Amino acid sequence: MGRSLQSLIEKIRQGKFSDFPGGVHPPQRKTLSNQTPIAKLPLPQRLYVTIKQHIGVEGHLEVRPGDMVLKGQPLTKSMNPFAVPVHAPTSGEVTTIAPHVSAHPSGLAEMTIEIRPDGKDEWIALAPLQDYQNQPKLKVIERICHAGISGMGGAGFPTHIKVSPKKNVEFLVVNGVECEPYISSDDRLMREHAWQIRQGIDVITHLLNPKHVLIAIEDNKPEALHAMQVACQENPDYVVCSIPTKYPAGGEKQLIQVLTGREVPNGGLPIDVGIMMQNVGTCFAIADAIFTGKPLIQRVVTLSGECFDKPGNVWALLGTPVSHLLQQGQYQPKRQRSRQLIMGGPMMGFNLVSDQVPVVKITNCILAPTEREMVQADEEQPCIRCSACADACPASLLPQQIFWHAKAKELDKAGEYNLFDCIECGACAYVCPSQIPLVHYYRVAKAEIRLQEEEKHQADKARERFEARKLRLEQEKAEREEKHRQAAEARRKALEQQESTTGNKVSAAVARAKARQQTQAAKEETPASDKVAAAVARAKARKARQEQESTSRDKVEPGEESKQDKVASAIARAKAKKAKQENASTAPDQAESPTGEQQTKASAGLNQTRESGAEPSEKQPAGDMAPSKDTKAARVAAAVARAKARKAAADQDKDQKLSPAPESASPTVALEVDEEKKQRVAAAIARAKAKKRVGVSSTDKQQDKSKS
C-alpha cells in the first residue's frame, strides 16, 4: 500500500492523471470577471438572512423583531449536529422575521430574518483560537460549527461533520478547479488570499491527519496555481496539482477519479475510498474562524455576463439582495430581449424569479448574459435517441432512459437507472440536439422522490407510533388482566385463609368452652379460693356468734337457725301490733301502754309467773286489768325478737366493716345471697300470716263477747 501511494504521488507530481468518462468543453469566458481584484460593496438598505442555508436542519431563532444585533452575532442556535447557525452580517435592527423568496430554482419562500443596517458595522467581541494545535480537536470542531461554516463549493454540507470522520483519511483533496464557465470567485480568492487558504488547510490537516494533501487547480488558472504553490512550498506533503481543463472536472467524484484513479461507488461517499474533499472557499472560512474568530458572514461572488458594465468579483454579505449586486455591477437589462438572471453558472445555475433573492453561503455567481452569449433554447423537440447525452455524462449514466421515466412519472424505474448518481452538471443538456432541458426533468424527479420518501418516512413514523401505542395498550391490558388475576388469586387465598381461620376460631371457642366447663367442674370439686374461704368462715363465725348470743339471752336452743329467729320475730311483731289494736278498741280510756322499761319488767314478771305456774289475780278491777295472756306473750316475744334483730344487725354491720368483700364473686357467696333473699321472703310471708291470725283471733273474741 505504501509503494502504491508513493508511486501515485510521483505520477501526480509528474502531471500524469487519470480521466473520467464523458465531459464537455464549453467556452470558459472567465476573463470577463477575473481581471480585477475582489471589490468590497457598500451596505445595502436591507439584508435578508435565510435561516437555513445548508443541507440539514434549521436552528432555533435567538432574536425577535425589534432586537438590535451586532455584526457576527448568532441569529440561530441548535444542538442538532446537522444544524449550523447563521449570523448577523452587520450591526442593525431586526425588523421582521417572515417568509421571503429563497435562493432556489422553485423560488419558494423560506423563513428569513430581515435586518436594517445602522451603518456602524459594529462587531461583537471576537475570540481567536491561535493555539489550535494545543487545543482538543473537539474544541476546534466546535469552533468551526459555531462559526456557521458549511461547504461553499455547491452542496452546503456542514463542515464540522466532514472534518470529524469515523474512517481513516489517506488523501485530503482541496478543490480549486472551478470548472464551470464564467465563474472566477475561487480563482481570485486563491490569487489574493492563498496564505489564508493554506492556514485553513493546516487546520483541516490537524483534524484529519491525512497521509497526503492534494490541491487541485485547472490549468486555465496559472496565477492561482502559482500563488498556491508559493503558499504551500514550505510543506512537502502539500502537492499543488494542475489538472487538464474539462467540464465537469470539479465534480467531487470526477476529481477523485482524475487524481487517484479511484471511483466512488454508487450511493457511496469519498470517505469510503479514503478521501476527504474541501473547497478553497471553505478553507478560507475555517482560517477566518480559527485565527480571527470571525463567523461566516460574507463570501466572494462573481458578477459576470455582457449585461454588466462592471463585471468582476465582490465581497458580498450573506443576505444581500441580488438587486444590490446588480446595481454595483451596473446591470443593463436593455441588452436582453427578456430579463434573464442566473444564480450560478450557465451549466448548473438556475434562473432567478426575483431580484430580491438574497445571497446565501453557496452562492458563487450572478450571471446576466446577452442573447449572443447564451442563445435562448428553442421549443423542446422529441428525443431522437442519438445517445449524445450518454456519451457526455461524466457519471456513465443513461440520461435518455432516466428522462423517459421521469417524464412519465415512473419514479421507481428512474431510480433503478441511478437517478441520484446524477451530479446535475448539465453536460447532457448542453449536447442535446433536441434542446431538451434534461437536468430540469431530473431535478423535478428527485424532488418528487424526496417528497415521497419524506411522506413515507412520516407515514412509517406514524405507523411505528401507532404500533407502539397499540403494543403499549396491549401491554397495559395484559398488565391489568394480570393484576386482576393476581387480585382474584389473592382474594381466593384470603377467603381460604379466612375460612381456615374461622374454623380455627370455632375450634378455639369450643375448646375454651370446654375448658371453662372443666374449670367450673374443678372449682366445684376443689376447695374455694382463700378469699372465698375467708368469707365463708366469717359467715359461719357470725352465725355461730348469733346462735350463741341468742342462746345466752333468750335461752333459745343452740340448734335454732337464724331463719327461725326472724320468723319468730316477725310473728311476735305481728302479735304485738294486733294486741295494740285490740287494747285500743276495747279500752279507750285505758292508760297509755307501758314504756319499754315497764315492758321489760312486765316481761320479766311474766316469765317468773310462767316459771312458778302462778296466774294473775282475778280480783283486779276492770279498768286496771292486765292484758290477756296472749297479748302479753306476744308483746314479750316481739320485744325479744326486736332485741335479737338489732343485735344481729349490729353484728353484721361490724363484720362487714372489718372484713372487705371478696374481689370476685364465687359460687358460695352467690348461694349465701340467695339464701338471705329466701329468708327475707319467708319472714315477709310469716308476718303476713301473723297479721292474719291476729285479725282472726280478735274477731273471734268480739263475737264471743257479743254472744255473752
C-alpha positions in Angstrom: 0.0 0.0 0.0 2.9 2.4 0.8 4.5 1.8 -2.5 1.3 2.3 -4.4 0.7 5.6 -2.6 4.2 6.8 -3.2 4.0 5.9 -6.9 0.7 7.6 -7.1 2.1 10.8 -5.7 5.0 10.6 -8.1 2.6 10.3 -11.0 0.7 13.3 -9.8 3.9 15.4 -9.4 4.8 14.5 -13.0 1.3 15.6 -14.2 0.1 12.2 -15.1 -3.6 12.0 -14.2 -6.5 9.7 -14.9 -9.6 10.7 -16.8 -13.3 10.4 -16.2 -15.8 9.3 -18.9 -17.8 11.9 -20.8 -17.4 15.6 -20.2 -17.6 18.6 -22.5 -15.5 21.7 -23.3 -17.8 24.7 -23.3 -16.4 28.3 -23.7 -14.8 29.4 -20.5 -15.5 33.2 -20.6 -13.7 33.6 -17.3 -11.7 36.6 -18.3 -14.8 38.8 -18.1 -14.5 38.8 -14.3 -11.1 37.6 -13.2 -9.1 40.6 -14.3 -9.9 42.9 -11.4 -9.4 42.4 -7.6 -12.2 41.4 -5.3 -14.2 44.6 -4.5 -16.0 45.5 -1.3 -19.6 46.6 -1.6 -21.4 49.3 0.4 -24.0 48.2 2.9 -27.4 47.6 1.3 -30.6 49.1 2.8 -31.9 45.7 3.8 -30.3 42.3 4.5 -32.4 39.1 4.2 -30.7 36.3 6.1 -32.3 33.0 5.3 -32.4 30.8 8.4 -31.5 27.6 6.6 -28.6 27.8 4.1 -27.2 24.3 4.3 -28.0 20.6 4.0 -29.6 19.7 7.3 -32.0 21.3 9.7 -32.5 24.9 10.6 -31.7 26.3 14.0 -33.9 28.0 16.6 -34.3 31.7 16.5 -32.2 33.7 19.0 -33.7 37.1 18.1 -37.1 38.8 17.8 -38.3 41.7 15.7 -37.1 44.9 17.3 -33.9 43.5 18.6 -30.6 45.3 18.0 -27.9 43.0 16.8 -24.1 43.4 16.3 -22.0 42.2 13.4 -21.2 38.5 13.8 -23.9 37.9 16.4 -25.6 34.5 16.2 -29.2 34.7 14.9 -30.0 31.0 15.3 -28.8 28.2 17.5 -29.3 24.4 17.6 -27.9 21.3 19.4 -28.7 19.2 16.3 -25.4 18.1 14.6 -26.9 18.8 11.2 -27.6 22.4 12.0 -25.2 25.3 11.7 -26.1 28.8 12.8 -26.4 32.0 10.8 -25.0 35.3 11.9 -25.8 39.0 11.5 -23.8 40.3 8.5 -23.7 43.8 10.1 -25.0 45.7 13.1 -28.6 46.9 12.9 -32.1 46.2 13.9 -34.2 43.1 13.3 -37.3 44.5 11.6 -39.2 41.3 10.6 -38.9 37.5 10.7 -41.1 36.2 7.9 -41.1 34.1 4.7 -39.1 35.6 1.9 -38.2 34.4 -1.6 -35.3 32.0 -1.4 -32.3 31.1 -3.5 -33.8 28.0 -5.0 -34.9 27.1 -8.5 -38.5 27.0 -7.3 -38.3 30.4 -5.7 -40.4 29.3 -2.8 -40.5 31.5 0.3 -38.4 30.4 3.3 -38.2 31.9 6.8 -35.9 34.9 6.7 -34.6 37.4 9.2 -34.7 41.0 7.8 -32.1 43.4 9.2 -31.9 47.1 8.7 -28.3 48.2 9.0 -27.4 51.1 11.3 -24.3 52.0 9.3 -22.0 51.4 12.3 -20.9 47.9 11.2 -20.0 47.2 14.9 -18.5 43.8 15.6 -19.2 41.6 18.6 -16.2 40.6 20.7 -14.1 38.2 18.7 -12.3 35.2 20.3 -9.5 33.8 18.0 -8.1 30.3 18.6 -4.4 30.9 17.7 -3.0 27.9 19.5 -5.5 25.4 18.0 -2.8 22.7 17.8 -2.6 22.6 21.6 -6.4 22.5 21.9 -8.5 19.4 21.9 -9.7 18.6 18.4 -13.3 18.6 19.6 -12.9 22.3 20.6 -11.6 23.2 17.2 -14.5 21.3 15.5 -17.0 23.1 17.8 -15.5 26.5 16.8 -15.9 25.6 13.1 -19.5 24.6 13.8 -20.3 27.8 15.8 -18.8 29.9 13.0 -21.6 28.6 10.8 -19.3 27.1 8.1 -20.8 24.7 5.6 -19.5 23.5 2.2 -19.1 26.5 -0.1 -18.5 24.6 -3.3 -22.2 24.0 -4.0 -23.6 21.3 -1.8 -23.6 23.2 1.5 -22.9 20.1 3.7 -22.0 21.1 7.4 -18.2 21.3 7.5 -17.8 20.2 11.2 -19.3 16.8 10.3 -16.9 16.4 7.3 -13.8 17.1 9.4 -14.8 14.5 12.0 -15.0 11.3 10.1 -15.0 7.8 11.6 -12.7 6.4 9.0 -9.0 7.0 8.2 -8.2 9.6 5.6 -5.4 8.9 3.1 -5.9 11.9 0.9 -7.2 15.4 1.6 -8.2 17.0 -1.6 -8.6 20.8 -1.8 -10.8 21.6 -4.7 -9.8 24.8 -6.6 -10.7 23.5 -10.0 -13.8 25.8 -10.6 -14.6 24.2 -13.9 -17.8 26.0 -14.8 -17.7 28.8 -17.4 -17.8 32.5 -16.3 -17.2 31.8 -12.6 -13.9 33.1 -11.2 -14.6 33.6 -7.5 -12.3 30.8 -6.4 -9.7 31.9 -8.9 -9.5 35.4 -7.4 -9.6 34.1 -3.9 -6.6 31.9 -4.5 -4.7 34.7 -6.1 -5.4 37.2 -3.3 -5.7 35.0 -0.2 -3.5 32.0 -0.8 -1.9 32.2 2.6 -5.3 32.2 4.5 -6.3 29.2 2.4 -3.1 27.5 3.4 -3.9 28.2 7.1 -7.3 26.6 6.6 -5.6 23.6 5.1 -3.3 23.3 8.1 -6.3 23.3 10.5 -8.1 20.6 8.5 -4.9 18.5 8.3 -4.5 18.8 12.1 -8.1 17.4 12.5 -8.0 14.7 9.8 -4.3 13.7 9.9 -4.2 12.6 6.2 -1.3 10.9 4.7 -1.2 13.3 1.7 -2.7 16.7 0.8 -3.6 17.3 -2.9 -4.5 20.9 -4.0 -6.2 20.6 -7.5 -6.4 23.6 -9.8 -7.3 23.6 -13.5 -4.5 24.6 -15.9 -6.6 27.6 -17.1 -5.8 29.4 -13.8 -2.0 29.8 -13.9 -1.9 32.8 -11.5 -3.9 30.9 -8.8 -1.8 27.9 -9.4 1.4 29.9 -8.8 0.0 31.6 -5.7 -0.9 28.3 -4.1 2.5 26.8 -4.9 4.2 29.6 -3.2 2.0 29.4 -0.1 2.4 25.7 0.2 6.1 25.3 -0.7 7.2 25.0 3.0 5.3 21.8 3.4 6.4 19.0 1.2 3.3 17.0 2.0 1.2 19.6 0.2 1.1 18.8 -3.5 -0.4 21.5 -5.8 -1.7 19.8 -8.9 -2.5 21.4 -12.3 -5.1 19.2 -14.0 -6.5 19.5 -17.6 -9.4 21.7 -18.1 -12.5 19.7 -18.8 -16.0 20.1 -17.6 -17.1 18.9 -15.0 -13.6 18.1 -13.6 -14.6 20.0 -10.5 -17.2 17.4 -9.6 -16.3 15.5 -6.4 -16.3 12.0 -7.9 -14.8 13.2 -11.1 -11.9 15.0 -9.5 -11.2 12.0 -7.2 -11.0 9.8 -10.3 -8.7 12.2 -12.1 -6.3 12.5 -9.2 -6.2 9.0 -7.8 -7.9 6.8 -10.4 -10.4 5.6 -7.6 -14.1 5.5 -8.3 -16.6 6.3 -5.6 -19.3 3.5 -5.6 -22.9 4.2 -6.4 -24.5 5.7 -3.3 -21.2 6.0 -1.6 -19.1 8.8 -0.3 -15.5 9.8 -0.9 -14.5 8.7 2.6 -15.4 5.2 1.5 -12.3 5.2 -0.6 -10.2 7.0 1.9 -10.5 10.6 0.5 -11.9 13.8 2.0 -12.6 16.9 -0.1 -12.9 20.6 0.8 -13.4 23.7 -1.3 -10.9 26.5 -1.2 -13.6 28.9 -0.1 -14.4 26.6 2.9 -10.6 26.5 3.8 -10.6 30.3 3.8 -13.7 30.5 6.1 -12.1 28.0 8.5 -8.9 30.1 8.8 -11.0 33.2 9.4 -12.9 31.4 12.2 -9.9 30.0 13.9 -7.3 32.8 13.6 -9.6 35.9 13.7 -12.7 34.5 15.4 -15.0 35.7 12.6 -18.0 33.7 11.7 -19.1 33.1 8.1 -21.0 36.3 7.1 -19.6 37.0 3.6 -18.3 35.3 0.6 -16.8 36.1 -2.9 -19.5 36.3 -5.6 -18.7 36.7 -9.3 -20.7 39.2 -11.4 -20.3 38.2 -15.0 -22.0 38.4 -18.3 -22.0 41.1 -21.0 -25.1 42.8 -19.5 -22.7 44.1 -16.7 -20.8 47.2 -17.4 -18.5 46.4 -14.4 -18.2 42.7 -14.1 -15.9 41.2 -11.5 -15.8 39.7 -8.1 -17.2 41.3 -4.9 -17.3 40.5 -1.2 -21.0 40.1 -0.7 -22.5 40.0 2.8 -24.8 37.0 3.3 -28.4 38.3 2.9 -27.5 40.9 0.3 -30.4 41.0 -2.2 -29.4 40.4 -5.9 -30.7 43.8 -6.8 -27.9 45.4 -4.8 -25.3 43.4 -6.7 -26.9 44.3 -10.0 -26.6 47.9 -9.1 -23.0 47.6 -8.1 -22.2 45.8 -11.3 -24.1 48.3 -13.4 -26.5 45.8 -14.9 -28.0 46.8 -18.2 -31.3 44.9 -18.7 -31.9 46.5 -22.2 -29.2 44.3 -23.6 -31.5 41.3 -23.1 -34.7 40.5 -25.0 -36.2 39.2 -21.9 -34.8 39.6 -18.5 -32.6 36.6 -17.6 -30.7 36.4 -14.3 -28.9 33.2 -13.4 -27.6 32.3 -9.9 -24.6 30.0 -10.6 -23.0 29.2 -13.9 -24.5 28.6 -17.3 -24.3 24.8 -16.8 -25.6 24.2 -13.3 -27.2 27.5 -12.4 -30.9 28.4 -12.3 -33.0 31.3 -13.3 -34.0 33.7 -10.6 -37.7 34.5 -10.2 -36.9 37.8 -8.4 -34.0 40.2 -7.9 -34.8 40.2 -4.2 -33.4 36.8 -3.8 -30.6 37.0 -1.1 -27.0 35.8 -1.3 -26.5 32.6 0.6 -23.5 30.5 1.6 -23.4 28.5 -1.6 -23.9 31.5 -4.0 -20.8 31.9 -6.2 -22.0 33.8 -9.3 -24.7 36.1 -10.6 -24.8 35.8 -14.4 -26.5 38.2 -16.7 -25.8 37.0 -20.3 -26.9 38.6 -23.5 -28.7 36.9 -26.4 -25.4 36.4 -28.2 -23.7 34.7 -25.2 -26.5 32.3 -24.3 -28.9 31.5 -27.0 -32.5 31.0 -25.8 -33.4 27.4 -26.1 -35.8 26.6 -28.9 -39.0 24.7 -28.2 -38.4 21.2 -26.9 -38.3 18.5 -29.5 -38.8 14.8 -29.2 -35.8 12.7 -28.2 -34.2 11.1 -31.3 -32.2 8.6 -29.2 -28.9 9.9 -30.6 -27.1 8.9 -27.3 -25.1 12.1 -27.3 -26.2 12.7 -23.7 -24.9 9.3 -22.7 -21.6 10.0 -24.3 -21.3 13.3 -22.4 -22.4 12.0 -19.0 -19.4 12.0 -16.6 -21.3 9.6 -14.3 -21.7 7.0 -17.0 -25.5 7.1 -16.7 -28.2 6.7 -19.4 -29.8 10.1 -19.4 -32.3 9.3 -22.1 -33.7 6.4 -20.1 -33.9 8.5 -16.9 -35.6 11.3 -18.9 -38.3 9.0 -20.2 -39.2 7.5 -16.9 -39.0 10.9 -15.2 -41.3 12.5 -17.8 -43.8 9.6 -17.4 -43.7 9.9 -13.6 -42.3 6.4 -13.4 -40.1 7.4 -10.5 -39.2 3.8 -9.4 -37.8 2.9 -12.8 -35.9 6.2 -12.9 -34.4 5.3 -9.6 -33.4 1.9 -11.0 -31.3 3.8 -13.5 -29.4 5.5 -10.7 -31.1 8.9 -10.9 -29.4 10.1 -7.7 -26.0 9.5 -9.1 -26.6 12.3 -11.5 -24.5 15.4 -10.4 -26.7 17.7 -12.4 -23.7 19.1 -14.3 -25.8 19.8 -17.4 -23.4 18.2 -19.9 -26.2 16.1 -21.3 -28.5 19.1 -21.9 -25.5 21.0 -23.4 -25.1 18.4 -26.1 -28.8 17.5 -26.7 -29.8 18.4 -30.3 -33.5 18.3 -29.4 -33.0 21.1 -26.8 -34.5 19.0 -24.1 -33.9 20.5 -20.6 -32.8 17.2 -19.2 -31.5 18.5 -15.9 -34.8 20.2 -15.2 -36.6 16.8 -15.5 -34.0 15.2 -13.3 -34.4 17.8 -10.6 -38.1 17.6 -10.6 -38.0 13.8 -10.4 -35.5 13.9 -7.5 -37.7 16.4 -5.7 -40.8 14.2 -6.1 -38.9 11.1 -4.9 -37.6 13.0 -1.9 -41.2 14.2 -1.2 -42.5 10.6 -1.5 -39.7 9.4 0.8 -40.4 12.1 3.3 -44.1 11.2 3.2 -43.2 7.6 3.5 -40.9 8.4 6.4 -43.6 10.3 8.1 -46.1 7.5 7.4 -43.6 5.0 8.8 -43.1 7.1 11.9 -46.9 7.4 12.3 -47.2 3.6 11.8 -44.4 3.0 14.3 -46.1 5.3 16.8 -49.5 3.6 16.2 -47.9 0.2 16.5 -46.0 1.3 19.6 -49.2 2.7 21.0 -51.1 -0.5 20.2 -48.4 -2.6 21.8 -48.4 -0.3 24.8 -52.2 -0.6 25.1 -51.9 -4.4 24.8 -49.2 -4.5 27.4 -51.2 -2.3 29.7 -54.3 -4.5 29.1 -52.2 -7.6 29.8 -50.8 -6.0 32.9 -54.3 -5.0 34.1 -55.5 -8.6 33.4 -52.5 -9.9 35.3 -53.2 -7.6 38.2 -56.9 -8.6 38.2 -55.8 -12.3 38.1 -53.4 -11.7 41.0 -56.0 -9.8 42.9 -58.5 -12.6 42.4 -56.0 -15.1 43.4 -55.2 -13.1 46.5 -58.8 -12.8 47.3 -59.3 -16.5 46.9 -56.3 -17.2 49.1 -57.6 -14.7 51.7 -61.0 -16.3 51.7 -59.5 -19.7 52.1 -57.3 -18.4 54.9 -60.3 -16.7 56.5 -62.4 -19.8 56.3 -59.5 -21.7 57.8 -59.1 -19.0 60.5 -62.9 -19.1 61.1 -62.7 -22.9 61.6 -59.8 -22.5 63.9 -61.7 -19.8 65.8 -64.7 -22.1 66.2 -62.5 -24.9 67.3 -60.8 -22.5 69.7 -64.1 -21.3 71.0 -65.3 -24.8 71.6 -62.0 -25.6 73.3 -62.4 -22.6 75.5 -66.0 -23.5 76.4 -64.9 -27.0 77.3 -62.0 -25.5 79.3 -64.4 -23.3 81.2 -66.7 -26.2 81.9 -63.8 -28.2 83.2 -62.6 -25.3 85.2 -66.0 -24.8 86.8 -66.3 -28.5 87.5 -62.9 -28.4 89.0 -63.9 -25.4 91.1 -66.9 -27.3 92.3 -64.8 -30.3 93.2 -61.8 -28.4 94.6 -61.8 -26.1 97.7 -62.7 -22.4 97.2 -60.1 -19.8 97.0 -58.6 -18.2 100.1 -60.8 -15.1 99.9 -64.0 -17.2 99.3 -62.9 -19.5 102.1 -62.4 -16.5 104.4 -65.8 -15.1 103.5 -67.4 -18.5 104.2 -65.5 -18.7 107.6 -66.6 -15.2 108.6 -70.3 -16.0 107.7 -70.0 -19.2 109.8 -68.5 -17.2 112.6 -71.2 -14.6 112.6 -73.8 -17.4 112.5 -72.1 -19.1 115.5 -72.0 -15.8 117.5 -75.6 -15.1 116.7 -76.6 -18.5 117.8 -74.5 -18.2 121.0 -75.9 -14.8 121.8 -79.4 -15.9 121.1 -78.9 -18.9 123.4 -77.4 -16.8 126.2 -80.1 -14.1 126.2 -83.3 -15.8 125.3 -82.3 -19.3 126.3 -83.1 -20.4 122.8 -82.0 -23.8 122.0 -78.5 -23.9 120.4 -79.6 -25.6 117.2 -82.2 -22.8 116.3 -81.4 -21.3 112.9 -81.4 -17.6 112.2 -84.3 -18.2 109.8 -86.5 -19.4 112.7 -85.4 -16.3 114.8 -86.5 -14.0 112.0 -89.8 -15.8 111.6 -90.4 -15.7 115.3 -89.5 -12.1 115.4 -92.0 -11.4 112.6 -94.7 -13.4 114.3 -94.1 -11.5 117.6 -94.2 -8.1 115.9 -97.5 -9.1 114.3 -99.0 -10.3 117.6 -97.9 -7.2 119.4 -99.4 -5.0 116.7 -102.6 -6.9 116.9 -102.7 -6.6 120.7 -102.3 -2.9 120.5 -105.2 -2.7 118.1 -107.4 -4.8 120.5 -106.4 -2.7 123.5 -107.2 0.5 121.6 -110.7 -0.9 120.6 -111.7 -2.5 124.0 -110.4 0.0 126.4 -110.3 3.5 125.0 -110.0 5.0 128.4 -107.2 2.7 129.4 -104.0 4.2 130.4 -101.1 4.5 127.9 -99.1 1.5 127.2 -96.1 1.0 129.4 -92.7 2.1 128.4 -90.0 -0.2 127.2 -88.6 -0.4 130.7 -92.0 -1.3 132.1 -92.5 -3.8 129.3 -89.2 -5.3 130.2 -90.2 -5.6 133.9 -93.6 -7.0 132.9 -92.0 -9.5 130.7 -89.7 -10.4 133.5 -92.6 -10.8 135.8 -94.5 -12.8 133.3 -91.6 -15.1 132.9 -91.4 -15.5 136.7 -95.1 -16.2 136.8 -94.8 -18.7 134.0 -91.9 -20.4 135.7 -93.7 -20.6 139.0 -97.0 -21.5 137.4 -99.0 -18.7 139.2 -101.8 -16.8 137.5 -102.7 -13.2 137.7 -105.2 -12.1 140.3 -108.8 -12.3 139.2 -109.8 -9.7 141.7 -108.2 -6.7 139.9 -110.6 -4.1 138.8 -111.8 -4.0 135.2 -110.1 -0.7 134.5 -106.7 -1.9 135.8 -107.0 -5.4 134.4 -103.7 -6.5 132.7 -103.8 -7.6 129.1 -104.7 -11.1 128.3 -102.2 -13.8 128.3 -101.9 -13.9 124.6 -101.4 -10.2 124.3 -98.6 -10.2 126.9 -96.9 -13.2 125.4 -97.0 -11.5 122.0 -95.5 -8.3 123.4 -92.8 -10.1 125.2 -91.9 -12.2 122.2 -91.9 -9.1 120.0 -89.5 -7.3 122.3 -87.2 -10.3 122.4 -87.3 -10.6 118.6 -86.6 -6.9 118.2 -83.6 -7.2 120.5 -82.3 -10.1 118.7 -82.8 -8.4 115.3 -80.9 -5.3 116.5 -78.1 -7.4 117.9 -77.9 -9.4 114.6 -77.9 -6.3 112.5 -75.2 -4.7 114.6 -73.0 -7.8 114.4 -73.5 -8.0 110.7 -72.5 -4.3 110.2 -69.5 -4.8 112.3 -68.3 -7.9 110.3 -68.9 -6.1 107.0 -66.7 -3.2 108.2 -63.9 -5.4 109.5 -63.8 -7.9 106.6 -63.7 -6.4 103.0 -65.8 -8.1 100.4 -64.0 -10.6 98.2 -62.6 -9.3 94.9 -64.6 -11.6 92.8 -67.8 -13.4 93.3 -67.8 -17.1 93.9 -70.4 -19.8 93.9 -70.5 -20.0 97.7 -71.2 -16.2 98.1 -73.9 -16.4 95.4 -75.5 -19.2 97.4 -75.4 -17.1 100.6 -77.1 -14.2 98.9 -79.8 -16.4 97.5 -80.3 -17.9 101.0 -80.6 -14.5 102.5 -83.2 -13.4 99.9 -85.2 -16.6 100.7 -85.1 -15.8 104.4 -86.4 -12.3 103.8 -89.3 -13.6 101.6 -90.1 -16.2 104.3 -90.1 -13.5 107.0 -92.5 -11.4 105.0 -94.8 -14.4 104.5 -94.6 -15.1 108.2 -95.5 -11.5 109.1 -98.5 -11.6 106.8 -99.7 -14.9 108.3 -99.3 -13.5 111.8 -101.3 -10.4 110.9 -104.0 -12.6 109.5 -104.1 -14.9 112.7 -104.2 -11.8 115.0 -107.1 -10.4 113.0 -108.9 -13.7 113.1 -108.3 -14.0 116.9 -109.6 -10.5 117.6 -112.7 -11.2 115.5 -113.5 -14.4 117.4 -113.1 -12.6 120.7 -115.5 -9.9 119.8 -118.0 -12.5 118.6 -117.7 -14.3 121.9 -118.3 -11.1 123.9 -121.3 -10.3 121.9 -122.7 -13.7 122.5 -122.1 -13.5 126.2 
